[in-house]
Amino acid sequence: MTVPPAFGALPGGMELAVIFLLGLFLFVPLVLVVLGVRWATSTSSESRNDRVEELEDEVEDLRQRVEDDDS
């Protein structure tokens, strides 16, 4: 004797894999685009250039310290 399913036909196996892959292929690119747009608009190029200049100055100071310590 078989019992009828309580919730109708439930997907299983390959159907669940297809649903998962469709969700993955639609959701991941959308998230990447949103994150890329937020990153691009969050910092202006001027502030990035200023930060790069600060870091280059710090690197130069550290190199000078290393040279002084070696001498």
Phi and psi restraints in degrees (value plus and minus 20) as a CYANA .aco file:
   2 THR   PHI    -123.7   -83.7
   2 THR   PSI     126.9   166.9
   3 VAL   PHI    -120.1   -80.1
   3 VAL   PSI     110.4   150.4
   4 PRO   PHI     -87.5   -47.5
   4 PRO   PSI     126.3   166.3
   5 PRO   PHI     -83.5   -43.5
   5 PRO   PSI     121.3   161.3
   6 ALA   PHI     -94.6   -54.6
   6 ALA   PSI     -49.2    -9.2
   7 PHE   PHI    -135.4   -95.4
   7 PHE   PSI       2.6    42.6
   8 GLY   PHI      60.6   100.6
   8 GLY   PSI    -185.4  -145.4
   9 ALA   PHI     -97.0   -57.0
   9 ALA   PSI     102.3   142.3
  10 LEU   PHI    -118.7   -78.7
  10 LEU   PSI     116.3   156.3
  11 PRO   PHI     -90.4   -50.4
  11 PRO   PSI     129.6   169.6
  12 GLY   PHI    -170.6  -130.6
  12 GLY   PSI     142.0   182.0
  13 GLY   PHI      39.3    79.3
  13 GLY   PSI    -135.1   -95.1
  14 MET   PHI     -85.2   -45.2
  14 MET   PSI     -54.9   -14.9
  15 GLU   PHI     -82.6   -42.6
  15 GLU   PSI     -61.4   -21.4
  16 LEU   PHI     -86.5   -46.5
  16 LEU   PSI     -56.5   -16.5
  17 ALA   PHI     -85.2   -45.2
  17 ALA   PSI     -61.7   -21.7
  18 VAL   PHI     -85.3   -45.3
  18 VAL   PSI     -63.2   -23.2
  19 ILE   PHI     -81.6   -41.6
  19 ILE   PSI     -63.2   -23.2
  20 PHE   PHI     -83.5   -43.5
  20 PHE   PSI     -65.4   -25.4
  21 LEU   PHI     -85.6   -45.6
  21 LEU   PSI     -59.6   -19.6
  22 LEU   PHI     -82.1   -42.1
  22 LEU   PSI     -64.6   -24.6
  23 GLY   PHI     -81.7   -41.7
  23 GLY   PSI     -61.1   -21.1
  24 LEU   PHI     -84.9   -44.9
  24 LEU   PSI     -66.1   -26.1
  25 PHE   PHI     -89.7   -49.7
  25 PHE   PSI     -44.6    -4.6
  26 LEU   PHI    -110.9   -70.9
  26 LEU   PSI     -55.4   -15.4
  27 PHE   PHI    -102.7   -62.7
  27 PHE   PSI     -64.3   -24.3
  28 VAL   PHI     -82.9   -42.9
  28 VAL   PSI     -68.7   -28.7
  29 PRO   PHI     -81.5   -41.5
  29 PRO   PSI     -57.0   -17.0
  30 LEU   PHI     -82.1   -42.1
  30 LEU   PSI     -64.7   -24.7
  31 VAL   PHI     -84.5   -44.5
  31 VAL   PSI     -61.9   -21.9
  32 LEU   PHI     -83.4   -43.4
  32 LEU   PSI     -60.3   -20.3
  33 VAL   PHI     -84.9   -44.9
  33 VAL   PSI     -65.1   -25.1
  34 VAL   PHI     -82.3   -42.3
  34 VAL   PSI     -64.8   -24.8
  35 LEU   PHI     -85.5   -45.5
  35 LEU   PSI     -58.7   -18.7
  36 GLY   PHI     -83.7   -43.7
  36 GLY   PSI     -62.2   -22.2
  37 VAL   PHI     -85.8   -45.8
  37 VAL   PSI     -61.9   -21.9
  38 ARG   PHI     -84.4   -44.4
  38 ARG   PSI     -60.0   -20.0
  39 TRP   PHI     -86.6   -46.6
  39 TRP   PSI     -62.1   -22.1
  40 ALA   PHI     -87.1   -47.1
  40 ALA   PSI     -53.4   -13.4
  41 THR   PHI    -113.5   -73.5
  41 THR   PSI     -32.1     7.9
  42 SER   PHI     -94.7   -54.7
  42 SER   PSI     -55.9   -15.9
  43 THR   PHI    -145.3  -105.3
  43 THR   PSI     114.1   154.1
  44 SER   PHI     -99.8   -59.8
  44 SER   PSI     143.2   183.2
  45 SER   PHI     -88.4   -48.4
  45 SER   PSI     -49.8    -9.8
  46 GLU   PHI     -84.8   -44.8
  46 GLU   PSI     -64.3   -24.3
  47 SER   PHI     -87.7   -47.7
  47 SER   PSI     -54.6   -14.6
  48 ARG   PHI     -85.9   -45.9
  48 ARG   PSI     -61.9   -21.9
  49 ASN   PHI     -84.4   -44.4
  49 ASN   PSI     -59.6   -19.6
  50 ASP   PHI     -82.3   -42.3
  50 ASP   PSI     -62.8   -22.8
  51 ARG   PHI     -85.4   -45.4
  51 ARG   PSI     -59.3   -19.3
  52 VAL   PHI     -83.4   -43.4
  52 VAL   PSI     -62.1   -22.1
  53 GLU   PHI     -82.5   -42.5
  53 GLU   PSI     -61.5   -21.5
  54 GLU   PHI     -80.8   -40.8
  54 GLU   PSI     -64.8   -24.8
  55 LEU   PHI     -87.0   -47.0
  55 LEU   PSI     -58.4   -18.4
  56 GLU   PHI     -83.2   -43.2
  56 GLU   PSI     -59.4   -19.4
  57 ASP   PHI     -83.1   -43.1
  57 ASP   PSI     -62.5   -22.5
  58 GLU   PHI     -82.7   -42.7
  58 GLU   PSI     -62.2   -22.2
  59 VAL   PHI     -82.5   -42.5
  59 VAL   PSI     -62.9   -22.9
  60 GLU   PHI     -82.7   -42.7
  60 GLU   PSI     -62.0   -22.0
  61 ASP   PHI     -81.2   -41.2
  61 ASP   PSI     -63.3   -23.3
  62 LEU   PHI     -85.6   -45.6
  62 LEU   PSI     -60.0   -20.0
  63 ARG   PHI     -82.8   -42.8
  63 ARG   PSI     -59.5   -19.5
  64 GLN   PHI     -84.5   -44.5
  64 GLN   PSI     -60.9   -20.9
  65 ARG   PHI     -82.6   -42.6
  65 ARG   PSI     -62.3   -22.3
  66 VAL   PHI     -84.2   -44.2
  66 VAL   PSI     -62.6   -22.6
  67 GLU   PHI     -83.6   -43.6
  67 GLU   PSI     -60.0   -20.0
  68 ASP   PHI     -85.6   -45.6
  68 ASP   PSI     -58.6   -18.6
  69 ASP   PHI     -89.1   -49.1
  69 ASP   PSI     -54.1   -14.1
  70 ASP   PHI     -92.5   -52.5
  70 ASP   PSI     -47.4    -7.4
